[in-house]
Amino acid sequence: MRFFSSLRSRIALTSVLLALLAIAVAIYVVNVSVTHETETALQREIVTTGALVDQLRTTQTETFRTLARLIADAPKLKAAASTDDPGTVQTELQKILNEYRTSLTSTLMIVTDKAGRILAAVGASEQNARRVAGQPAIGDALKGRDSVSLLPQPNGILQVVTVPLLLGEINPEILGTLSVGFPLDDALASQLKENSGSDIAFGMDGQILAATQPREDRGALTELLGLSDLSGNVRIDNEEYVVLSRPLASKGDTLPPRKRPVVLILRSRADQRRLLHSIHVGLAVTAVIAVLLATLLSFAVARTITSPLATITDAMREVAATGDLTRKIVLGSGRRWDDEDARLLATTFNTLTDSIGRFQHEISQKERLSSLGRLSTVIAHEVRNPLMIIKASLHPLRQPGVSASAIREAIADIDGEVARLNRVVNEVLDFARPIAFERTPTDLNALCRESAAAAAGASPGPEVHLDLDPTLPMVMVDPERLRIALVNMLVNARHAIEARNPASEAVAAGGHTGPRAGAGEPSPVTLKTSAAGDRATIVIADQGRGIEPADLARIFDPYFTTKRGGTGLGLPIAKNIIEGLGGTIGVTSTPGQGTKIRIDLPVGGQTGSPLPRATR
């Protein structure tokens, strides 16, 4: 998730996502519109093809009707029909068929008498002739009306036009009927396909009788029979077609729906699919190019925003790492896009660092003066008393006849006070100057015993109880420096116990106070060592009154002390020594229960330069 932690990445990603959303919506709308338009166009084409097929079939029917009437008006056919002689009519009918063969593509011609009996039939079997003669169209023709009938055939549908044979013009006599039939077969379907561009199928009596489709593929079309004016889809040989069903019979046809004659017009979706595929490919290529351009543009725009921010961030990071407030943010000029907000931020940051620098300088000056004042006060206080004692000790020496014992006593007092002055000066120097460590492998338990003995000899107080870990390894430290720190903290702990008497002076450094241990009770001051991993731990605990929370945060501050006569440098110096050895020091305290100081030191020690002067 680090990618999203960058402002540049988030801006670029947001821009790309918006571009993707816009492109996706645009492609979706275009795709829906194109698909709808192609579907509409396909439907429009198939409806147009249906109208064209109807028109061609109607034209063909009218042509045969006209030819049938023309033949029925032939005098020779009327004369033959008036004889009621089948042989005469058959001969004359064959002559007429031969005469009109070039213009009449009829497959059969049938003549009946006025009773509906067959007089002659050409191009039809006896069974077909009887089927035609049994149609209601014969009765209509004997009543003087032309009619059209449809008969299923093995290879298609036979469309029969029947007209009456009329004798005379005024109150004509009906001599019989003439039926002319022509097929709706595969040949006609192929001809219609050439004219319309669509596949054609003729169906009747619950089956497909003729079609441009192969016979093995016609089964799928059978399910569509009986549904007139149908526009739907059908899959034939893994190819999808749009199908339009148009009735061939008149609306008054009494046949069951599935047996009624229909023409099915099939339009393949292959061209539509190819068109849509090419459009989809074009849209996909366009989308990819648009996304790439949007991505590049987004990153370019994001860079113009984040580049100056990165410069500002780097400068801030450098200032935070080095503390160098003189570091200024300089944004490049002359760029095509100059971000005014970034420039304002950089200017504001530079102004802020200048202000902080000035403020730091002023605070430093004030702290320096304040520290100098506190140090001067401490030194003046610590130096004044020894000087007064030295002055008082020198006064008897000026008197005549001074005894040797008085001289020795004065010299002892002067020597003691000079040592005291030297201690004060050394403490100030130890805190002020860098500490040079001399690390050697040290037995920490032995060093703790020595420190406890030195603390016991430095001042009166309770015994220090030792709880030393015998498995503690050798530790790389400066033993002399560490001993100074331990002695200082042990002395403070013993003072904290001694300060339990309300009438006594508060002599505990850092405000340590607590009760005195009673007879037979464990020592209220303990020194414990232990090892964990690559760290050695020293814990100094006392059962004094504890440290107030307000004072606990300041005990390592230079010159902070609640001990009368103390310099407030003991614990800060100890902290400098511990941290200089690569360790850590921490203090926990509960008022009324006691204080615990924990020191952690690396077993292998730490190589480094002398510890710089503390800045606190």
N, C-alpha and C positions, 0 to 999 in steps of 0.2 A: 504493500500500500504506500510505499515511499513515493510512487509516481504522483499520487494525489496530494502529497505534502508540498508540492511546488505550485506556486501561483501561476507560473507560465503554463504548466501542464493542465491545471484546472481551467484556465481561460481557453486554451487551445481545445481541450476536450469538450468544453461547453459549446464553443463555436462549431466544432465538427459535428457534435450531436444535433445542434440546431440545423446545420446544413443538411445532415442526413435526414432529419425529420422533414424539412422542407422538400428535399429531393424525393423522399419516399412518398410524401403526399402528392407531389406533382406527378410522379410516375404512376401512382395508383389512379389518380384522376384521369390521366391520359390513357392508361391501360383500360380502365372501365369505359371511357368514352369511345376508344377505338374498337374495343370488343363489342360494345353496343352498336356502333355504326356498322361494323362488318356483319353482325348478326342481322341487323335491320336490312342491310343491303342484300344479304343472302335470302332473307324472307321476301324482299321485294322482287328479287330475280326469279325466285321459284313461283311466286304469284304471277309474275309477268309471263313466265314459261307456261303456266297453267292456262292463262288466257290465250296464249298463242296456240297451244294444243287444241283448246276448244274451238278456236277460230279455224284452224286447219281442218279439224274433223267436221265442223259444220259446213265449211266450204266443200269438202269432199262429198258430204251427204247431199248437199244441194245439187252438186254436179251430177251425182248419180240419179237424183230425183228428176232432174231436167232430162237426162238421157233416157230414163225409164219412160217418161211421158212422151218423149220424141219417138221412141220405139213403139209405144202403145198406140200412137196415132198413125203408124204405118198402115196404109190401106191393105197391103197383102196380108199382114198379120191379122187385121180385123176380118178379112175375108176368110182366112183359114180358120179363125176362131169361130166364125158363124156356121161353119160346116159341122162343128162338134166332132170332127174326125181327128183323133190323136195323131195319126200318121201324117196328115196334111199339116197340122200345126207344128209337129216336131220338125218336119222338113223346112218349113218356112222360118221357124225359130233358129235353126242352125244357120240358115242363110243370113239372117239378120246379125247373128253373133259374129259370123265371119266378116260381115260388112263393117261392123263397128269395133272390130278387135283392136285396131290401133288406138282408138279413143276410149274404149271401154275395157277396164281391167277387171271385169266381173268374173267371179268364179262359177256363178250359176245363174240361170234364167229359168223361170217356171211360169207356165200359163195354165190357168184354171178356167173352167166354164162358169156359167152363172150360178151353178149349184155348188161351186167350190171344189169340184172334182178335178184332178190333174189331167190336163190334155197333153202337155209336153214339158219336158225338163231337160236342160242342157247344163253339163258341168256339175251335176249333183247326183248323188246316189239315190236309190229309191227311198232309203230311210230318211235321208236329209230332205228329199222332196216332200215326203209325207209330213215331216216336222214343220216345214215351211207352210204347207197347205193347212196344217192344223193351228196355225197362229191366229190370234184375234185380228191381225192386220188384214187377213183375207176377207173377213166379214166387213171390216171398215171399208175396204176397197170396193166390195160389192154394193156398199151403200153410197159410193161415189166419193169417198174420202181417201186421200193419200195417207200412208202410214209407214212408220219405220219400226222394225223389230230387231232384236239381238238374240243370237243363238250361240251357245258355247260349242266350240269345236276343239279337237285335240291339239291343234296348233294355233289357236287364237279364238277370236270372237267373230262370228259371221253377222254382219250388219245388212239387213234386207230392207230394200225400199219397195213397197207394193203400191201400184196405181191401178185404177180401173181401166178396162177396155171399153171405150164408148163408141157407139155407132150413132151418127147424126149429131147435128149441132143444136137443134132446138128439141127439147125433151129427148135427150140422147138415150139410147137403149144400152144397158150394161150387158156386154157379151161375156164378160169374165174378168180376170185379173192378170196382171203381169208383175212378177216379183223378180227384182234384180238384186243379187247379193254380192258384196265385196268384203274381203276379210280384214280384220284388225289383227294382224299377225306380227311376227318378228321383223319382217321386211318393212312394214309400216312404222313399227316402233323405231327401227334404225333410221328411217327417213325423218321421223319427227326429232330424233336425237340430233341429226345433222343440222336441222333448222333451229333447234332451241338450245342445244348444248347440254341438255339434261338427259338422264336415263329415263326410259318410258317402260311401263309395265301395264298390261291389260289383264284384268281379273274378273272372273264371273263364276258363279256357282261354287263359291268357297275355295277357289284355287286360282293361281296365276297361270294364264293360258299362253301369254306371249310377253316377251320382255327383251330389253337389250342386255340384261344381266344373264350370265350363264345359268343353266338349269339348276345346278347344284346350289346356287346362291339365292334361289327364289323362295326358299322355305321361310326366310325371315320376313318376306313381304306378305305372306299369307295371313299373318296375324292382323294386318292392317285392313283387310277386306271387311266390308260391311260398315265402315266409318266414313261417311261422306264429308267432304270439305275438311279433311283432317290435315293438320300441319304438325308434324312431329319428327322424331329422329329414329333412325334404325341403323344398326351396325351390321355390315355385310363384309365378310372376309377381312376383319380387322380395320375396316374403313367405315367412318360414320357418314351418314347421308341425312339430309333434310328431305322429308317426304310430304308431298301434297296430293291428297286424294280428291279426284273430281268424278262425279257420277256421269255415266254414259246414257242411262235411260232417262225418260221423262219423270217428273215428280209424281205422276199418277201410277207409277209402277207398283204392282201389288206383290212383288217378290219379297221374300225375307231379306233383311239388310245384308246378311253375309253372302247371299246368292246374287245380289244385284250387280250389274256390270259397272265397273269403275276403271278409270285410268289413273295409275300412280305415277307421279312425276318425282324423280329422285335427283337431288342436287348434292354432289359430293362436297364435304367440308375440307377437302385436301387443299384447295386453293386458299380457303380462309385460314387454315392452319399455317400454310406457308407465309401468307401475308402477316399474320399475327406473330409468327416466329421471327420474321425479319424485323418487325416493329419492336418486339421484345428485345431482340439482340441489340438493335440500335439504342433502345432506352437503357439497357444494361451498360453498354459501352459509354453512353452519355453520362449515366449515373456514376460509373467508376471514375471517369475523367473529372466530373464535377466534384466528387468526394476528394479526389487527390488534390485538385486545385483548392478546394475549401480547406483541406488539411494544411497544405503549404501556406495558404493565405492566413489561416488561423494562427499557425505557429509564428509567421512573420509578424502579424499584428500583436500577438502575445509577447513576442520578443521586444517589440518597441515599447511595450508597457513594462515588462519585467526586467529588461536590461538595465535601465537606470535604477530600478529598485534593487537589483542585484549589486550594483555599484555601491548604493547606499548601505545595503545590508553588510557587504564586505567591510566597509569602513566602520560600521557600528561594531562588527565582530572584532575587528582589530583593536578598536578603542577599548572594548570590554576585556580583551585578552592582555593588552599591554598597558592600559591605563593612560595611554598617550592622548591627551586631549588636544594636542596640536595637530592631530590628523584631521585633514579637511576632505570633504567630498567634492570632487571635481567631475562634473558631467561633461561629456564631449559635446562640443558645439558644432554647428554646421550640418547636423543630421537632417534627413528629410522630414522626419517626424520628431519634433522637439516637444517632449511631454512637459507642459507647464506645471502640472501637479507634482511630478517628480522633482523638477527644478525647485519648486517652492519647498518641498520636503527637505531637499538637500540644503537649501539656504537656511531653513529653520533649524536643521540639525547642526550646521556649522555655527549658527548664532548661539544655540543651546550649549555646545561644547565650549565656546568662548566664555559664556556666562558661568558654566560650571568650573572652567579653569580659573577664572577670576575669583569665584567663590572659594574654590579649594585653596588658592593662594592666600586669600584672606583668612580662611579657617586655619591653614597651616601656620600662618604668622601668629594668630591668636593662640593656637595650641602650643606653639613654641614658647610664646611669652608666658602662657599659663603654666606650662611644664617647668619653665625656668623659675617662675615664681614659687611653685610648689617645692621644686628641688632646692631652691635657695632657702626656703623656710625650713625644710627638713635639715639641710646641712647646717644652717645657722643654729637651729635648735640643738642638733647633735654636737656641734663644735663648741657652742657657748659653754655648756656645762664642763667639759674637760678643760677648756681654757681657764674658766673660773677656778677650777680645782688646782690647775698648774700654778695660776697666779697666787692662790692662797698658800700653796706649798712653797713657793719661792719667798713669800714674805718672811717666814722665820729665819730663812737663810741670811737675810740682810741684818739680822740682829747680832750684836756682838756676843761672843761667848756661846755660840750654838754648840750644843753637845753632839757627839758623834751619832747617838741614837736618833736625835731629831733630824740630823742630816740624812741618815739612812731611811727614816720614815718619809721625809719629803721626797727623796729620790724615788722611793717605791711608788708613792702616789703619782709623781710625774710620769714614771715609766708606765704605770697602769693606764693613765689617761691618754698618753701618747699611743698606746696599743689600741685604745678605744677609738681614737681619731683615725688611726690606720684602718680599723675595721670599717668605719663609715665610708672612708674614701674608697676602699676596695669594693664594697657593695655597689657604690655608685658607678665605679669603673666597670665592674662585672656586668652591670646592666647596660651600660652605655656602649661598650666596645664589643666587637665580634668575639665569639668564643672559639678558640682553636682546640679541637678534640684530638686526643691521642688514644685511639682505639686498640684494645688488646683483648684476647680471650679472658673472660673474667668469670670466676665462680660467684654467681649472684647470691647464693645462700651465705657464703662467707662474707660478702660485702654487706649483706643485711645485718649479720651479727655485729660487724664492726660499727655500722651506723647506729645500731641500737645502743651499743656500749658508749659511743661518742655522745649520743643524745642524753644518756643517763648521766654522764660526767659533766655535761654543759650546764645543767640546772637541776634543782630538786624536782621531784615529781614521781608519779606512779611508774611501776616497772613495765617495760614493753614486753608483751608476750609474743614469742616467735612461733609461727606455724609454717615451717619450710618444707617444700616438696623435694624429697631426696632424688627424684628422677630429673630434676631440672638440668638441662644441658648447659655447657659453657656459652656465654653470651658475649658478642663483640660490642664492648662499650668503653667509654673512658671512665675507669673506676673512680678516679679522684673526683671528677665532676659529678658523677652520679651519687657518690657518697655525700658530697656537699648538699645536693638536692634532698636526699633521703633524711639526712640529719636535720635539715631545716624543717621538713614536714613533720618529723617525729617530735621535735622540740615544740612545734606549734600544737600537736596533738596532746602532749603532756601538759602544756600550759592551759589547754582547754579544760583538762580535768581539774587542774589546780585552781582554775577560776570559778569553781563551783560555789565558793563562799561569798555570799552577797556583800560582806564587808570588805572583801579583798578587792584589789584593783583589777580591772579587766586587762589581763596581760596576754590573752590569747590572740595571736595574729589572725586577721580575717574574721574576728568576732567569735572565735571558738570558745564556748563556755560549757561547763557541765559539772556534775557532782563528783565527789571523791569516792573511790571504791572503799567499801567497808572491809573490816577484817575478815579473812577467809574467803572473800569473793574473788572471782577471776579478775585479772588485770583489765582495766577499762581501755587500754591501748593495745592493739594487736598489729603485728606485721606478718603478712602471709604471702607466700610465693606459690606459683603454679605454672604449668606449661600446657599449651593447647596448640597443636600444629607447629607452625614456625614462629609462634609468639610466646614470650615469657611475660607473666603478669605479676605485679606487686600490688598488694592492697594494704593500705594503712587506714585503720578504723579506730575511732574513739567513741566513747559513750558520753560525750559532753552534751551541752544544751543544744547544739546544732547551730546552723546559720540561717538567718532570716532570708526568705526568697528574694527580697529586694537587694540584699548584700551578696547573695550567692553568684549573681551574674557579674559582679565587679571584683571578685577576690583576686583575679589575675591581672587586674588593671594596675599599672605602675603607680606607686605612691598612695594607693588605697589601703588604709589600715584602720582597725579599731583598737589596736594595741598601743597603749601610751608609751611613747619613746621609740616606737618602731618606724622604720623608713618606708614600709609598704613595698619593698623590693624583693623580699624573700621568696614569695610564691611566684612572681613574674620571672625571677631568675631561674627558679626550679623548672618552670614551664619551658623557658628557653633551652635549658639543658636537655630536658626529656625530648622535646621536639627536634633539637639538634642531633640527637642520637637516633632519629628516625622513629621515635615512639609517639604515643599519645597519652594525654593525662585528662582525667575527668573527675568531677566532684559531685557527689550526691549527698544531700543532708536533709534531715527532718528535724525541725525545731522540737526540742525536748527529748530527742532520742539519740542524736549523735551525727557524726559526719564520717563519710567514707571516701577515700581518695584512691582511684584505680589508675595504675600505670601499666601500659602495654608496650613492650620493647621487642623489636625483631631479633630472633635468635642469631641470625647471620650478620647482624649489624647493617650499617648503611654507609657507603662511601660518599663523601661530599665535601664541599668547601665549608669554611667556618660559618657558623650561624650569623646572619646579619642582625643588626640591632632591631629589637622589636619596635613596631610602629605604634603600638597602643599606648 
